Amino acid sequence: MVRMSAEERRESVVRAAVAEFSRRGYYGTSTEAIAQRVGVSQPYLFRLFPGKKAMFMAATRRCTEEICRVFAEASKGLQGEEALHAMAEAYVRLIAENPELLMMQMQTYITVAAVEAEGDHEFGEVVRAGWMELWETVHLPLGADDGETTTFLAYGMLINTLAALGFPAEHRVWQAMYPSARIPGAEEIQGAAGD
């Protein structure tokens, strides 16, 4: 049996945290469930992360990093309209193939609202920093145009919402999307979000 390093275990915990938090949210997920998914004890889990909050923030950062990576790869060498469509297609594929990222995003925004209402702004700072990373990742390929960047990210949030709500791909609410958001695979997103 090959022993995993602490860094490999930490990576396993982040993946497990994304899976658990995306399904049950911050308040509904226990650290015990994350530990069981990874196959470690809770005390060991807390040697890797100081607490549940740190695990959630790591899962949130991972989600943002993955989306930024996909946008950067899709738009490499492209500008303007070509970059927009390439990033839109890549994003739709990403959330169709990995619906946990979609649901983790939704859980993140819900959690930020809840914990900031309680006076804890640390979550919000992490999420806002991630949002700015997303902004910067798409901003240059879209011609450094604030309006284009805002529109692109607004469409992304709309796609998230419609997919999370389970609207079927043929529903009229999808018809106003630019063609890249209606590529084959929207059915998969809708189905995956409902799982």
C-alpha positions in Angstrom: 0.0 0.0 0.0 1.4 3.4 -1.0 1.2 6.1 1.7 0.0 9.5 0.7 1.9 12.6 1.6 0.3 15.3 3.7 -0.1 17.4 0.5 -1.8 14.5 -1.3 -4.1 14.0 1.6 -4.8 17.8 1.7 -5.7 17.6 -2.0 -8.0 14.7 -1.3 -9.7 16.7 1.5 -10.3 19.6 -0.9 -11.9 17.3 -3.5 -14.0 15.7 -0.8 -15.0 19.1 0.6 -16.1 20.3 -2.9 -18.2 17.1 -3.3 -19.8 17.4 0.2 -20.3 21.1 0.4 -21.7 21.3 -3.2 -24.5 18.9 -2.1 -25.3 20.0 1.4 -23.9 23.5 1.8 -21.8 24.8 4.5 -24.2 24.4 7.4 -25.5 21.0 6.2 -22.1 19.4 5.8 -20.2 17.8 8.7 -16.5 17.5 8.9 -17.2 13.8 9.7 -18.7 13.3 6.2 -15.6 14.9 4.6 -13.3 12.7 6.7 -15.2 9.6 5.8 -15.1 10.5 2.1 -11.3 10.9 2.3 -10.9 7.8 4.5 -9.2 9.6 7.4 -10.1 10.4 11.0 -11.5 13.7 12.0 -8.4 14.5 14.2 -6.2 13.9 11.1 -8.5 16.1 9.0 -7.9 18.9 11.5 -4.2 18.5 11.2 -4.5 19.3 7.5 -7.1 22.2 8.0 -7.8 24.1 11.2 -11.6 23.7 10.8 -14.6 23.5 8.6 -14.4 27.1 7.6 -10.9 26.6 6.2 -12.1 23.5 4.3 -15.0 25.5 2.8 -12.7 28.3 1.8 -10.3 25.9 0.2 -13.2 24.3 -1.7 -14.4 27.7 -2.9 -10.9 28.7 -4.0 -10.5 25.4 -5.9 -13.8 26.0 -7.7 -12.7 29.5 -8.8 -9.2 28.3 -9.8 -10.7 25.5 -12.0 -13.1 28.0 -13.8 -10.3 30.5 -14.3 -8.1 27.7 -15.7 -10.8 26.7 -18.2 -11.4 30.3 -19.3 -7.7 30.9 -19.7 -7.2 27.7 -21.8 -10.3 28.3 -23.9 -9.4 31.9 -24.7 -5.6 31.4 -25.3 -4.6 33.3 -28.5 -8.2 34.6 -29.0 -9.8 38.0 -28.6 -13.2 39.6 -28.6 -16.1 37.5 -30.0 -13.9 34.4 -30.6 -12.7 34.5 -27.0 -16.3 35.0 -25.7 -17.7 32.0 -27.6 -14.7 29.8 -26.7 -15.0 30.6 -23.0 -18.8 30.2 -23.0 -18.6 26.8 -24.7 -15.8 25.7 -22.3 -17.8 26.8 -19.3 -20.9 25.0 -20.4 -18.9 21.8 -21.0 -17.2 22.2 -17.6 -20.4 22.4 -15.6 -21.9 19.6 -17.7 -19.0 17.4 -17.0 -18.5 18.5 -13.4 -21.8 19.7 -11.9 -20.2 19.8 -8.5 -18.5 23.1 -9.6 -21.8 24.6 -10.5 -23.4 23.6 -7.2 -20.3 24.7 -5.2 -20.6 28.1 -6.7 -24.2 28.3 -5.7 -23.5 27.1 -2.2 -20.7 29.6 -1.9 -22.9 32.6 -2.7 -25.5 31.4 -0.2 -22.9 30.9 2.5 -21.4 34.3 2.0 -24.7 36.0 2.4 -25.5 34.0 5.6 -22.1 34.4 7.3 -21.8 38.1 6.4 -25.2 38.7 7.9 -23.8 37.2 11.1 -20.9 39.7 10.9 -18.2 37.3 9.6 -16.6 39.0 6.5 -13.7 36.5 6.0 -15.8 34.3 3.6 -16.8 37.3 1.6 -13.3 38.5 1.2 -12.2 35.2 -0.2 -15.2 35.0 -2.5 -14.8 38.6 -3.7 -11.1 38.0 -4.4 -12.1 34.9 -6.4 -14.7 36.9 -8.3 -12.0 39.5 -9.2 -9.8 36.7 -10.4 -12.6 35.5 -12.7 -13.1 39.1 -13.8 -9.4 39.5 -14.7 -9.2 36.2 -16.5 -12.0 37.1 -18.9 -11.4 40.8 -19.1 -8.4 40.9 -21.3 -9.6 38.3 -23.9 -12.8 40.3 -24.1 -10.8 43.4 -25.2 -10.5 44.8 -21.6 -14.0 46.1 -22.1 -15.9 46.5 -18.8 -19.3 46.2 -20.5 -18.3 42.9 -22.3 -16.8 41.5 -19.1 -19.9 42.3 -17.1 -22.2 40.9 -19.7 -20.2 37.7 -20.0 -20.2 37.1 -16.3 -23.9 38.1 -16.0 -24.7 35.4 -18.6 -22.6 33.0 -16.6 -24.6 33.6 -13.5 -27.8 33.3 -15.4 -26.6 29.9 -16.8 -25.8 28.8 -13.3 -29.2 29.8 -12.0 -31.2 28.2 -14.9 -29.1 25.0 -14.7 -29.5 24.8 -10.9 -33.2 25.4 -11.2 -33.4 22.5 -13.6 -34.8 24.2 -16.6 -34.7 21.7 -19.5 -32.5 22.7 -22.5 -35.4 23.2 -24.8 -37.2 25.5 -22.4 -37.8 29.1 -23.7 -35.8 30.6 -20.9 -32.6 29.4 -22.6 -33.5 30.8 -26.0 -32.3 34.3 -25.4 -28.8 33.0 -24.6 -26.1 33.7 -27.1 -25.5 30.5 -29.2 -22.4 29.4 -27.2 -24.6 29.0 -24.1 -26.9 26.7 -26.0 -24.4 24.2 -27.3 -25.2 20.5 -27.0 -24.7 19.6 -23.4 -27.2 22.0 -21.8 -29.4 18.9 -21.3 -26.5 17.3 -19.3 -26.1 20.4 -17.2 -29.8 20.5 -16.4 -29.8 16.7 -15.6 -26.7 16.9 -13.5 -27.9 19.9 -11.5 -31.0 17.9 -10.6 -29.0 14.9 -9.2 
